[in-house]
């Protein structure tokens, strides 16, 4: 399974531990979609921070995705739900390590 497919799978399953494990130790997750909602954009650094952040988002039902589609080896699109606000988003894997872990992922409104 390609990294972008694994990313979508763990987000859909709300598996925060598996999400963190997809990233390198110093991985960077950047999400600009919440800017149009009542929240701020996310800039998360490190697999532990990514895992902990999404643990809380999933636990309190503040983040989920729907209607995902893989576009190519490095991109997927989906509808992101931020506590009731839905935004069409596109995730781009910008950097991947040699062993297939995500070094940098950016999510932007589509």
HUGIRA-V185257 format. One record per pair of residues at least 12 apart in sequence whose C-alpha atoms are under 10 Angstrom apart, sorted by the first residue. I is the first residue (numbers start at 1). GAP is how many residues later the second one is. Records with the same first field share a line. If there is no record, write none. Layout:
# HUGIRA-V185257
I=GAP + GAP
This chain:
# HUGIRA-V185257
2=70 + 71 + 72 + 98
3=19 + 20 + 70 + 71 + 72 + 90 + 93 + 97 + 98 + 99
4=18 + 66 + 67 + 68 + 69 + 70 + 71 + 72 + 87 + 88 + 89 + 98 + 101
5=63 + 64 + 65 + 67 + 68 + 69 + 70 + 71
6=12 + 13 + 16
7=12 + 13 + 15 + 16 + 69 + 84 + 86 + 95 + 98
8=57 + 58 + 60 + 61 + 62 + 68 + 69 + 70 + 83
9=59
10=12
11=43 + 47 + 52 + 53 + 54 + 55
12=51 + 52 + 53 + 54 + 55 + 56
13=45 + 51 + 52
14=40 + 41 + 43 + 44 + 45 + 47 + 49 + 50 + 51
15=36 + 39 + 40 + 43
16=32 + 34 + 35 + 36 + 37 + 38 + 39 + 40 + 41 + 42 + 43
17=30 + 31 + 33 + 34 + 35 + 37 + 38
18=29 + 33
19=28 + 29 + 31 + 32 + 33 + 35 + 36
20=26 + 27 + 28 + 29 + 30 + 31 + 32 + 33 + 34 + 35 + 82
21=26 + 27 + 29 + 30 + 80 + 81
22=25 + 28 + 29 + 74 + 78 + 79 + 80 + 81
23=22 + 23 + 24 + 25 + 27 + 28 + 73 + 74 + 77 + 78 + 79 + 80 + 81 + 82
24=21 + 22 + 23 + 24 + 72 + 73 + 75 + 76 + 77 + 78 + 79 + 80
25=20 + 21 + 22 + 23 + 24 + 76 + 77 + 78
26=18 + 19 + 20 + 21 + 22 + 23 + 76 + 77 + 78
27=17 + 18 + 19 + 20 + 21 + 22 + 23 + 68 + 69 + 70 + 74 + 75 + 76 + 77 + 78
28=15 + 16 + 17 + 18 + 19 + 21 + 22 + 66 + 67 + 74 + 75 + 76 + 77 + 78
29=13 + 14 + 15 + 16 + 17 + 18 + 20 + 21 + 64 + 73 + 74 + 75 + 76 + 77 + 78
30=12 + 13 + 14 + 15 + 61 + 74 + 75 + 76 + 77 + 78
31=12 + 13 + 58 + 59 + 60 + 74 + 75 + 76 + 77 + 78
32=57 + 74 + 75 + 76 + 77
33=47 + 48 + 49 + 53 + 54 + 55 + 56 + 57 + 73 + 74 + 75 + 76 + 77
34=46 + 47 + 48 + 49 + 51 + 52 + 53 + 73 + 74 + 75
35=73 + 74
36=46 + 49 + 50 + 51 + 73
37=44 + 45 + 46 + 47 + 48 + 49 + 50
38=44 + 45 + 46 + 47
39=43 + 44 + 46
41=66 + 67
42=64 + 65
43=63
45=58 + 59
46=57
47=55 + 56
57=25 + 26
60=23
61=20 + 21 + 22 + 23
62=19 + 20 + 21 + 22 + 23
63=17 + 18 + 19 + 20 + 21 + 22 + 23
64=14 + 15 + 16 + 17 + 18 + 19 + 20 + 22
65=12 + 13 + 14 + 15 + 16 + 17 + 21 + 22 + 23 + 24
66=12 + 13 + 14 + 15 + 20 + 22
67=12 + 13 + 21
68=12 + 20 + 21 + 22
69=21
70=20 + 21
71=19 + 20 + 21
72=20
73=19 + 20
74=17 + 18 + 19 + 20 + 21 + 22 + 31
75=15 + 16 + 17 + 18 + 19 + 30 + 31 + 32
76=13 + 14 + 15 + 16 + 17 + 31
77=12 + 13 + 14 + 15 + 30 + 31 + 32 + 33
78=12 + 13 + 31 + 32
79=30 + 31
80=27 + 29
87=21 + 22 + 23
88=20 + 21 + 22
89=18 + 19 + 20 + 21
90=16 + 17 + 18 + 19 + 20
91=14 + 15 + 16 + 17 + 18 + 19
92=12 + 13 + 14 + 15 + 16
93=12 + 13 + 14
94=12
